[in-house]
Amino acid sequence: MESGAFTLALVLALSTCVTPAERKCQLSGLWRNEQDSLMEISALADDGGFQGEYLTRVTLAGGCTHVSPLRGAQHQPSEAAWPTFAFTVWWDTFSNATTVFAGQCFVDASGREMLSTMWLLREAVGSLEEDWKATRVGRNVFTRKRIPKGKILHSLSPSCEDAALPVL
């Protein structure tokens, strides 16, 4: 009996000693970046596809923002503990621009999940001569926000009458 108790204690101890490299990163949920923008990603489909919503706190022209749709795909979590992914956000309700994000999901030593991304923002221009100024490049790091499940971005969207947003 003593041997069985020892074995059980050993199994329990080993099961809680998971290194960060063994922790899997999950994209679904609510995320915030260093510019205070929020995105909510739905559960992944069997093929790795996902959709969600993005609420930016940054605008091209300083106008009011609205929740915008996003669509993307990631490598399946079973393929990699820290999967790569990409998604596109259409700013169709307040801007004539599209942003494409590519990144990887990481888990640090304390168990905090982070999305490290690079992005390209393409703004519509009036002519080929203006094409040189149509694309911007940047980097964002998103961290998971722990809140109750469900779509919350619409309730967090600022009122257009009193929204004072930073200009990109």
Backbone as JSON Lines, residues from 0, in Angstrom:
{"i":0,"aa":"M","n":[0.82,-1.19,0.0],"ca":[0.0,0.0,0.0],"c":[0.87,1.25,0.0]}
{"i":1,"aa":"E","n":[1.98,1.2,0.72],"ca":[2.88,2.34,0.78],"c":[3.42,2.66,-0.6]}
{"i":2,"aa":"S","n":[3.71,1.63,-1.38],"ca":[4.24,1.8,-2.74],"c":[3.21,2.49,-3.63]}
{"i":3,"aa":"G","n":[1.95,2.13,-3.48],"ca":[0.89,2.76,-4.26],"c":[0.73,4.23,-3.93]}
{"i":4,"aa":"A","n":[0.83,4.59,-2.67],"ca":[0.72,5.99,-2.26],"c":[1.9,6.79,-2.8]}
{"i":5,"aa":"F","n":[3.1,6.17,-2.74],"ca":[4.28,6.85,-3.28],"c":[4.14,7.08,-4.78]}
{"i":6,"aa":"T","n":[3.66,6.08,-5.5],"ca":[3.48,6.19,-6.94],"c":[2.46,7.27,-7.28]}
{"i":7,"aa":"L","n":[1.37,7.32,-6.54],"ca":[0.37,8.35,-6.76],"c":[0.93,9.74,-6.51]}
{"i":8,"aa":"A","n":[1.69,9.9,-5.42],"ca":[2.29,11.2,-5.12],"c":[3.28,11.6,-6.2]}
{"i":9,"aa":"L","n":[4.06,10.64,-6.72],"ca":[5.03,10.92,-7.77],"c":[4.33,11.33,-9.06]}
{"i":10,"aa":"V","n":[3.27,10.64,-9.42],"ca":[2.51,10.99,-10.64],"c":[1.91,12.38,-10.51]}
{"i":11,"aa":"L","n":[1.34,12.71,-9.36],"ca":[0.76,14.04,-9.16],"c":[1.83,15.12,-9.22]}
{"i":12,"aa":"A","n":[2.98,14.88,-8.63],"ca":[4.06,15.86,-8.64],"c":[4.56,16.08,-10.06]}
{"i":13,"aa":"L","n":[4.75,15.01,-10.81],"ca":[5.25,15.14,-12.18],"c":[4.23,15.8,-13.1]}
{"i":14,"aa":"S","n":[2.96,15.56,-12.87],"ca":[1.94,16.16,-13.74],"c":[1.82,17.66,-13.54]}
{"i":15,"aa":"T","n":[2.25,18.18,-12.4],"ca":[2.19,19.63,-12.16],"c":[3.49,20.33,-12.54]}
{"i":16,"aa":"C","n":[4.52,19.58,-12.89],"ca":[5.81,20.16,-13.27],"c":[5.9,20.26,-14.78]}
{"i":17,"aa":"V","n":[5.08,21.08,-15.36],"ca":[5.06,21.26,-16.81],"c":[5.91,22.47,-17.15]}
{"i":18,"aa":"T","n":[6.86,22.28,-18.02],"ca":[7.7,23.41,-18.43],"c":[6.93,24.3,-19.4]}
{"i":19,"aa":"P","n":[7.31,25.59,-19.54],"ca":[6.62,26.48,-20.46],"c":[6.56,25.92,-21.88]}
{"i":20,"aa":"A","n":[7.61,25.23,-22.31],"ca":[7.63,24.69,-23.67],"c":[6.55,23.64,-23.86]}
{"i":21,"aa":"E","n":[6.09,23.01,-22.75],"ca":[5.07,21.99,-22.85],"c":[3.67,22.58,-22.76]}
{"i":22,"aa":"R","n":[3.52,23.82,-22.34],"ca":[2.21,24.46,-22.24],"c":[1.76,24.87,-23.63]}
{"i":23,"aa":"K","n":[0.55,24.5,-23.94],"ca":[0.03,24.86,-25.26],"c":[-0.64,26.21,-25.2]}
{"i":24,"aa":"C","n":[-0.5,26.95,-26.26],"ca":[-1.08,28.27,-26.38],"c":[-2.37,28.17,-27.2]}
{"i":25,"aa":"Q","n":[-3.44,28.74,-26.73],"ca":[-4.73,28.71,-27.41],"c":[-5.11,30.11,-27.86]}
{"i":26,"aa":"L","n":[-5.5,30.27,-29.11],"ca":[-5.84,31.6,-29.64],"c":[-7.2,32.1,-29.18]}
{"i":27,"aa":"S","n":[-8.15,31.22,-28.97],"ca":[-9.51,31.68,-28.68],"c":[-9.55,32.44,-27.36]}
{"i":28,"aa":"G","n":[-10.37,33.5,-27.35],"ca":[-10.53,34.32,-26.16],"c":[-10.31,35.78,-26.44]}
{"i":29,"aa":"L","n":[-10.17,36.57,-25.38],"ca":[-10.03,38.02,-25.47],"c":[-8.57,38.4,-25.26]}
{"i":30,"aa":"W","n":[-8.06,39.3,-26.12],"ca":[-6.65,39.73,-26.1],"c":[-6.58,41.25,-26.15]}
{"i":31,"aa":"R","n":[-5.54,41.83,-25.5],"ca":[-5.32,43.28,-25.51],"c":[-3.86,43.51,-25.91]}
{"i":32,"aa":"N","n":[-3.63,44.54,-26.75],"ca":[-2.24,44.87,-27.1],"c":[-1.77,46.11,-26.35]}
{"i":33,"aa":"E","n":[-0.53,46.5,-26.58],"ca":[0.07,47.62,-25.86],"c":[-0.56,48.97,-26.22]}
{"i":34,"aa":"Q","n":[-1.34,49.03,-27.28],"ca":[-2.06,50.26,-27.64],"c":[-3.49,50.25,-27.13]}
{"i":35,"aa":"D","n":[-3.82,49.28,-26.28],"ca":[-5.12,49.14,-25.65],"c":[-6.21,48.7,-26.62]}
{"i":36,"aa":"S","n":[-5.83,48.18,-27.79],"ca":[-6.81,47.6,-28.71],"c":[-7.18,46.21,-28.19]}
{"i":37,"aa":"L","n":[-8.4,45.79,-28.49],"ca":[-8.9,44.5,-28.04],"c":[-9.32,43.65,-29.23]}
{"i":38,"aa":"M","n":[-9.11,42.34,-29.12],"ca":[-9.67,41.43,-30.11],"c":[-10.2,40.21,-29.39]}
{"i":39,"aa":"E","n":[-11.27,39.7,-29.93],"ca":[-11.9,38.5,-29.39],"c":[-11.92,37.47,-30.5]}
{"i":40,"aa":"I","n":[-11.28,36.32,-30.25],"ca":[-11.16,35.26,-31.25],"c":[-12.05,34.11,-30.84]}
{"i":41,"aa":"S","n":[-12.82,33.6,-31.82],"ca":[-13.72,32.48,-31.56],"c":[-12.92,31.19,-31.44]}
{"i":42,"aa":"A","n":[-13.61,30.12,-31.14],"ca":[-12.98,28.8,-31.11],"c":[-12.5,28.42,-32.51]}
{"i":43,"aa":"L","n":[-11.43,27.65,-32.56],"ca":[-10.89,27.22,-33.84],"c":[-11.75,26.14,-34.47]}
{"i":44,"aa":"A","n":[-11.89,26.22,-35.79],"ca":[-12.57,25.18,-36.54],"c":[-11.6,24.0,-36.71]}
{"i":45,"aa":"D","n":[-12.11,22.87,-37.15],"ca":[-11.27,21.68,-37.32],"c":[-10.1,21.92,-38.27]}
{"i":46,"aa":"D","n":[-10.28,22.82,-39.24],"ca":[-9.21,23.09,-40.2],"c":[-8.25,24.19,-39.75]}
{"i":47,"aa":"G","n":[-8.41,24.69,-38.52],"ca":[-7.55,25.74,-37.99],"c":[-8.07,27.15,-38.23]}
{"i":48,"aa":"G","n":[-9.16,27.27,-38.96],"ca":[-9.74,28.58,-39.24],"c":[-10.41,29.17,-38.01]}
{"i":49,"aa":"F","n":[-10.45,30.5,-37.95],"ca":[-11.14,31.17,-36.86],"c":[-11.66,32.51,-37.36]}
{"i":50,"aa":"Q","n":[-12.55,33.06,-36.58],"ca":[-13.06,34.41,-36.84],"c":[-13.2,35.12,-35.52]}
{"i":51,"aa":"G","n":[-13.47,36.38,-35.6],"ca":[-13.63,37.15,-34.38],"c":[-13.89,38.6,-34.67]}
{"i":52,"aa":"E","n":[-13.6,39.43,-33.67],"ca":[-13.84,40.88,-33.79],"c":[-12.65,41.63,-33.2]}
{"i":53,"aa":"Y","n":[-12.43,42.81,-33.73],"ca":[-11.28,43.63,-33.31],"c":[-11.79,45.04,-33.04]}
{"i":54,"aa":"L","n":[-11.41,45.57,-31.9],"ca":[-11.76,46.94,-31.53],"c":[-10.45,47.7,-31.35]}
{"i":55,"aa":"T","n":[-10.11,48.54,-32.31],"ca":[-8.86,49.29,-32.24],"c":[-9.06,50.57,-31.44]}
{"i":56,"aa":"R","n":[-8.01,51.02,-30.82],"ca":[-8.01,52.31,-30.13],"c":[-7.19,53.31,-30.94]}
{"i":57,"aa":"V","n":[-6.76,52.88,-32.14],"ca":[-5.92,53.71,-33.0],"c":[-6.63,53.85,-34.35]}
{"i":58,"aa":"T","n":[-6.64,55.08,-34.9],"ca":[-7.25,55.29,-36.21],"c":[-6.3,56.03,-37.13]}
{"i":59,"aa":"L","n":[-6.54,55.91,-38.43],"ca":[-5.72,56.62,-39.41],"c":[-6.05,58.11,-39.43]}
{"i":60,"aa":"A","n":[-7.33,58.43,-39.26],"ca":[-7.75,59.81,-39.4],"c":[-8.23,60.43,-38.09]}
{"i":61,"aa":"G","n":[-8.16,59.7,-37.0],"ca":[-8.6,60.24,-35.72],"c":[-10.09,60.17,-35.51]}
{"i":62,"aa":"G","n":[-10.81,59.47,-36.38],"ca":[-12.26,59.39,-36.26],"c":[-12.69,58.31,-35.28]}
{"i":63,"aa":"C","n":[-13.98,58.14,-35.17],"ca":[-14.56,57.16,-34.27],"c":[-14.36,55.76,-34.85]}
{"i":64,"aa":"T","n":[-14.03,54.81,-33.99],"ca":[-13.85,53.43,-34.43],"c":[-15.05,52.59,-34.04]}
{"i":65,"aa":"H","n":[-15.17,51.47,-34.71],"ca":[-16.23,50.51,-34.43],"c":[-15.59,49.12,-34.42]}
{"i":66,"aa":"V","n":[-16.29,48.17,-33.86],"ca":[-15.83,46.79,-33.89],"c":[-15.76,46.34,-35.34]}
{"i":67,"aa":"S","n":[-14.65,45.71,-35.71],"ca":[-14.43,45.26,-37.09],"c":[-14.22,43.75,-37.11]}
{"i":68,"aa":"P","n":[-14.66,43.11,-38.19],"ca":[-14.52,41.65,-38.28],"c":[-13.08,41.24,-38.57]}
{"i":69,"aa":"L","n":[-12.71,40.06,-38.06],"ca":[-11.42,39.47,-38.41],"c":[-11.63,38.01,-38.77]}
{"i":70,"aa":"R","n":[-10.76,37.52,-39.65],"ca":[-10.77,36.11,-40.07],"c":[-9.34,35.65,-40.19]}
{"i":71,"aa":"G","n":[-9.09,34.39,-39.8],"ca":[-7.73,33.9,-39.88],"c":[-7.63,32.41,-39.79]}
{"i":72,"aa":"A","n":[-6.39,31.94,-39.68],"ca":[-6.09,30.51,-39.57],"c":[-4.82,30.34,-38.76]}
{"i":73,"aa":"Q","n":[-4.71,29.19,-38.1],"ca":[-3.5,28.86,-37.36],"c":[-3.18,27.39,-37.59]}
{"i":74,"aa":"H","n":[-1.92,27.04,-37.33],"ca":[-1.57,25.62,-37.3],"c":[-2.32,25.01,-36.14]}
{"i":75,"aa":"Q","n":[-2.72,23.8,-36.3],"ca":[-3.48,23.14,-35.24],"c":[-2.64,23.04,-33.97]}
{"i":76,"aa":"P","n":[-3.24,23.26,-32.79],"ca":[-2.5,23.14,-31.53],"c":[-1.82,21.79,-31.37]}
{"i":77,"aa":"S","n":[-2.38,20.74,-31.95],"ca":[-1.75,19.42,-31.83],"c":[-0.44,19.36,-32.6]}
{"i":78,"aa":"E","n":[-0.26,20.25,-33.58],"ca":[0.96,20.26,-34.38],"c":[2.1,20.99,-33.7]}
{"i":79,"aa":"A","n":[1.81,21.99,-32.9],"ca":[2.86,22.76,-32.23],"c":[2.32,23.35,-30.94]}
{"i":80,"aa":"A","n":[3.14,23.35,-29.91],"ca":[2.72,23.93,-28.63],"c":[2.53,25.43,-28.77]}
{"i":81,"aa":"W","n":[3.37,26.07,-29.59],"ca":[3.3,27.5,-29.8],"c":[3.05,27.76,-31.28]}
{"i":82,"aa":"P","n":[1.78,27.71,-31.71],"ca":[1.46,27.75,-33.13],"c":[1.65,29.13,-33.78]}
{"i":83,"aa":"T","n":[1.91,29.1,-35.07],"ca":[1.91,30.32,-35.87],"c":[0.49,30.52,-36.4]}
{"i":84,"aa":"F","n":[0.17,31.78,-36.75],"ca":[-1.18,32.1,-37.2],"c":[-1.11,33.36,-38.06]}
{"i":85,"aa":"A","n":[-2.21,33.64,-38.73],"ca":[-2.37,34.88,-39.48],"c":[-3.85,35.24,-39.49]}
{"i":86,"aa":"F","n":[-4.14,36.55,-39.51],"ca":[-5.53,36.98,-39.65],"c":[-5.58,38.35,-40.3]}
{"i":87,"aa":"T","n":[-6.74,38.64,-40.85],"ca":[-6.99,39.9,-41.53],"c":[-8.13,40.62,-40.84]}
{"i":88,"aa":"V","n":[-7.98,41.95,-40.69],"ca":[-9.05,42.79,-40.13],"c":[-9.46,43.78,-41.21]}
{"i":89,"aa":"W","n":[-10.77,43.85,-41.48],"ca":[-11.32,44.82,-42.43],"c":[-11.9,45.98,-41.65]}
{"i":90,"aa":"W","n":[-11.34,47.16,-41.87],"ca":[-11.79,48.36,-41.17],"c":[-12.89,49.06,-41.98]}
{"i":91,"aa":"D","n":[-13.79,48.29,-42.56],"ca":[-14.76,48.81,-43.53],"c":[-15.78,49.79,-42.97]}
{"i":92,"aa":"T","n":[-16.01,49.8,-41.67],"ca":[-17.05,50.68,-41.14],"c":[-16.57,52.1,-40.85]}
{"i":93,"aa":"F","n":[-15.24,52.32,-40.77],"ca":[-14.76,53.66,-40.46],"c":[-13.49,54.04,-41.21]}
{"i":94,"aa":"S","n":[-12.97,53.14,-42.04],"ca":[-11.73,53.43,-42.75],"c":[-11.67,52.58,-44.01]}
{"i":95,"aa":"N","n":[-11.0,53.06,-45.02],"ca":[-10.84,52.29,-46.26],"c":[-9.47,51.62,-46.22]}
{"i":96,"aa":"A","n":[-9.28,50.73,-45.24],"ca":[-8.0,50.06,-45.05],"c":[-8.23,48.63,-44.59]}
{"i":97,"aa":"T","n":[-7.21,47.81,-44.76],"ca":[-7.2,46.42,-44.32],"c":[-5.85,46.16,-43.66]}
{"i":98,"aa":"T","n":[-5.86,45.4,-42.57],"ca":[-4.61,45.05,-41.9],"c":[-4.48,43.53,-41.85]}
{"i":99,"aa":"V","n":[-3.28,43.05,-42.15],"ca":[-2.96,41.63,-42.08],"c":[-1.94,41.44,-40.96]}
{"i":100,"aa":"F","n":[-2.24,40.55,-40.03],"ca":[-1.35,40.22,-38.92],"c":[-0.8,38.81,-39.13]}
{"i":101,"aa":"A","n":[0.47,38.6,-38.82],"ca":[1.07,37.26,-38.8],"c":[1.85,37.16,-37.51]}
{"i":102,"aa":"G","n":[1.77,36.01,-36.84],"ca":[2.47,35.92,-35.58],"c":[2.56,34.52,-35.04]}
{"i":103,"aa":"Q","n":[2.97,34.46,-33.78],"ca":[3.1,33.2,-33.08],"c":[2.63,33.39,-31.65]}
{"i":104,"aa":"C","n":[2.03,32.35,-31.11],"ca":[1.52,32.34,-29.75],"c":[2.58,31.71,-28.84]}
{"i":105,"aa":"F","n":[2.88,32.38,-27.73],"ca":[3.89,31.9,-26.78],"c":[3.32,31.84,-25.37]}
{"i":106,"aa":"V","n":[3.93,31.01,-24.52],"ca":[3.62,30.96,-23.1],"c":[4.92,31.2,-22.36]}
{"i":107,"aa":"D","n":[4.97,32.23,-21.5],"ca":[6.21,32.52,-20.78],"c":[6.34,31.63,-19.54]}
{"i":108,"aa":"A","n":[7.43,31.78,-18.82],"ca":[7.73,30.93,-17.67],"c":[6.67,31.01,-16.57]}
{"i":109,"aa":"S","n":[5.95,32.14,-16.49],"ca":[4.9,32.28,-15.46],"c":[3.54,31.8,-15.95]}
{"i":110,"aa":"G","n":[3.48,31.28,-17.19],"ca":[2.22,30.77,-17.72],"c":[1.41,31.81,-18.48]}
{"i":111,"aa":"R","n":[1.93,33.02,-18.67],"ca":[1.2,34.07,-19.38],"c":[1.28,33.84,-20.89]}
{"i":112,"aa":"E","n":[0.12,33.83,-21.53],"ca":[0.07,33.66,-22.99],"c":[0.24,35.01,-23.67]}
{"i":113,"aa":"M","n":[1.0,35.02,-24.75],"ca":[1.24,36.23,-25.53],"c":[1.19,35.91,-27.01]}
{"i":114,"aa":"L","n":[0.67,36.85,-27.78],"ca":[0.68,36.75,-29.24],"c":[1.66,37.8,-29.75]}
{"i":115,"aa":"S","n":[2.75,37.36,-30.34],"ca":[3.74,38.28,-30.91],"c":[3.44,38.39,-32.4]}
{"i":116,"aa":"T","n":[3.11,39.6,-32.86],"ca":[2.67,39.78,-34.25],"c":[3.44,40.89,-34.97]}
{"i":117,"aa":"M","n":[3.47,40.76,-36.28],"ca":[3.87,41.83,-37.19],"c":[2.64,42.1,-38.05]}
{"i":118,"aa":"W","n":[2.46,43.36,-38.46],"ca":[1.3,43.67,-39.28],"c":[1.66,44.56,-40.45]}
{"i":119,"aa":"L","n":[0.85,44.46,-41.5],"ca":[0.87,45.35,-42.66],"c":[-0.51,45.96,-42.78]}
{"i":120,"aa":"L","n":[-0.58,47.26,-42.81],"ca":[-1.85,47.96,-43.0],"c":[-1.82,48.58,-44.38]}
{"i":121,"aa":"R","n":[-2.83,48.27,-45.19],"ca":[-2.93,48.84,-46.53],"c":[-4.13,49.77,-46.57]}
{"i":122,"aa":"E","n":[-3.85,51.03,-46.87],"ca":[-4.88,52.06,-47.0],"c":[-5.1,52.32,-48.49]}
{"i":123,"aa":"A","n":[-6.34,52.54,-48.88],"ca":[-6.63,52.87,-50.27],"c":[-6.07,54.25,-50.61]}
{"i":124,"aa":"V","n":[-5.5,54.38,-51.8],"ca":[-5.02,55.67,-52.3],"c":[-5.68,55.94,-53.64]}
{"i":125,"aa":"G","n":[-5.62,57.19,-54.08],"ca":[-6.34,57.6,-55.29],"c":[-5.64,57.33,-56.6]}
{"i":126,"aa":"S","n":[-4.34,56.98,-56.57],"ca":[-3.63,56.77,-57.84],"c":[-2.39,55.91,-57.61]}
{"i":127,"aa":"L","n":[-1.86,55.4,-58.69],"ca":[-0.63,54.61,-58.62],"c":[0.54,55.46,-58.12]}
{"i":128,"aa":"E","n":[0.53,56.74,-58.42],"ca":[1.59,57.64,-57.96],"c":[1.6,57.76,-56.44]}
{"i":129,"aa":"E","n":[0.46,57.56,-55.79],"ca":[0.37,57.63,-54.33],"c":[0.6,56.27,-53.66]}
{"i":130,"aa":"D","n":[0.85,55.26,-54.44],"ca":[1.01,53.9,-53.91],"c":[2.12,53.8,-52.86]}
{"i":131,"aa":"W","n":[3.15,54.61,-52.98],"ca":[4.29,54.57,-52.07],"c":[3.9,54.81,-50.61]}
{"i":132,"aa":"K","n":[2.81,55.52,-50.39],"ca":[2.42,55.84,-49.01],"c":[1.24,55.02,-48.5]}
{"i":133,"aa":"A","n":[0.88,53.97,-49.21],"ca":[-0.34,53.23,-48.89],"c":[-0.16,52.12,-47.86]}
{"i":134,"aa":"T","n":[1.06,51.7,-47.58],"ca":[1.28,50.56,-46.69],"c":[2.13,50.94,-45.5]}
{"i":135,"aa":"R","n":[1.66,50.54,-44.32],"ca":[2.41,50.76,-43.08],"c":[2.76,49.4,-42.48]}
{"i":136,"aa":"V","n":[3.83,49.35,-41.71],"ca":[4.29,48.11,-41.09],"c":[4.46,48.36,-39.59]}
{"i":137,"aa":"G","n":[4.11,47.39,-38.77],"ca":[4.29,47.55,-37.34],"c":[4.34,46.23,-36.61]}
{"i":138,"aa":"R","n":[4.41,46.33,-35.31],"ca":[4.49,45.16,-34.44],"c":[3.57,45.38,-33.25]}
{"i":139,"aa":"N","n":[2.88,44.33,-32.84],"ca":[2.07,44.34,-31.62],"c":[2.28,43.07,-30.84]}
{"i":140,"aa":"V","n":[2.21,43.18,-29.52],"ca":[2.2,42.02,-28.63],"c":[0.88,42.07,-27.88]}
{"i":141,"aa":"F","n":[0.12,41.0,-27.98],"ca":[-1.17,40.88,-27.31],"c":[-1.01,39.97,-26.1]}
{"i":142,"aa":"T","n":[-1.7,40.29,-25.02],"ca":[-1.75,39.42,-23.84],"c":[-3.2,39.06,-23.57]}
{"i":143,"aa":"R","n":[-3.39,37.86,-23.05],"ca":[-4.74,37.37,-22.79],"c":[-5.38,38.16,-21.65]}
{"i":144,"aa":"K","n":[-6.65,38.49,-21.82],"ca":[-7.45,39.14,-20.77],"c":[-8.43,38.1,-20.25]}
{"i":145,"aa":"R","n":[-8.44,37.92,-18.95],"ca":[-9.33,36.93,-18.33],"c":[-10.64,37.62,-17.93]}
{"i":146,"aa":"I","n":[-11.68,37.25,-18.66],"ca":[-13.01,37.8,-18.36],"c":[-14.04,36.72,-18.67]}
{"i":147,"aa":"P","n":[-15.3,36.91,-18.28],"ca":[-16.33,35.92,-18.62],"c":[-16.42,35.73,-20.13]}
{"i":148,"aa":"K","n":[-16.77,34.52,-20.53],"ca":[-16.89,34.22,-21.96],"c":[-18.06,34.95,-22.57]}
{"i":149,"aa":"G","n":[-17.97,35.14,-23.89],"ca":[-19.05,35.79,-24.62],"c":[-18.55,37.01,-25.35]}
{"i":150,"aa":"K","n":[-19.33,37.45,-26.29],"ca":[-18.97,38.61,-27.09],"c":[-19.12,39.88,-26.26]}
{"i":151,"aa":"I","n":[-18.02,40.57,-26.05],"ca":[-18.06,41.77,-25.21],"c":[-17.59,43.02,-25.92]}
{"i":152,"aa":"L","n":[-16.99,42.88,-27.09],"ca":[-16.41,44.05,-27.74],"c":[-17.43,45.12,-28.08]}
{"i":153,"aa":"H","n":[-18.62,44.75,-28.46],"ca":[-19.63,45.76,-28.78],"c":[-19.97,46.61,-27.57]}
{"i":154,"aa":"S","n":[-19.97,46.01,-26.39],"ca":[-20.26,46.79,-25.18],"c":[-19.1,47.7,-24.81]}
{"i":155,"aa":"L","n":[-17.88,47.4,-25.3],"ca":[-16.71,48.23,-25.01],"c":[-16.44,49.27,-26.08]}
{"i":156,"aa":"S","n":[-17.15,49.2,-27.2],"ca":[-16.93,50.14,-28.3],"c":[-17.29,51.55,-27.85]}
{"i":157,"aa":"P","n":[-16.39,52.52,-28.09],"ca":[-16.65,53.88,-27.6],"c":[-17.79,54.55,-28.35]}
{"i":158,"aa":"S","n":[-18.44,55.46,-27.68],"ca":[-19.46,56.26,-28.31],"c":[-18.77,57.26,-29.25]}
{"i":159,"aa":"C","n":[-19.28,57.43,-30.45],"ca":[-18.65,58.32,-31.42],"c":[-18.74,59.78,-31.02]}
{"i":160,"aa":"E","n":[-19.66,60.11,-30.13],"ca":[-19.79,61.5,-29.71],"c":[-18.67,61.93,-28.76]}
{"i":161,"aa":"D","n":[-18.17,60.99,-27.94],"ca":[-17.19,61.39,-26.95],"c":[-15.87,60.6,-27.06]}
{"i":162,"aa":"A","n":[-15.63,59.97,-28.2],"ca":[-14.41,59.16,-28.36],"c":[-13.24,60.04,-28.73]}
{"i":163,"aa":"A","n":[-12.24,60.08,-27.88],"ca":[-10.99,60.79,-28.16],"c":[-9.91,59.75,-28.35]}
{"i":164,"aa":"L","n":[-9.71,59.31,-29.59],"ca":[-8.78,58.23,-29.88],"c":[-7.46,58.76,-30.4]}
{"i":165,"aa":"P","n":[-6.35,58.08,-30.1],"ca":[-5.05,58.53,-30.64],"c":[-5.0,58.32,-32.15]}
{"i":166,"aa":"V","n":[-4.28,59.18,-32.81],"ca":[-4.13,59.09,-34.27],"c":[-2.9,58.27,-34.56]}
{"i":167,"aa":"L","n":[-3.01,57.38,-35.55],"ca":[-1.88,56.52,-35.94],"c":[-0.78,57.31,-36.57]}
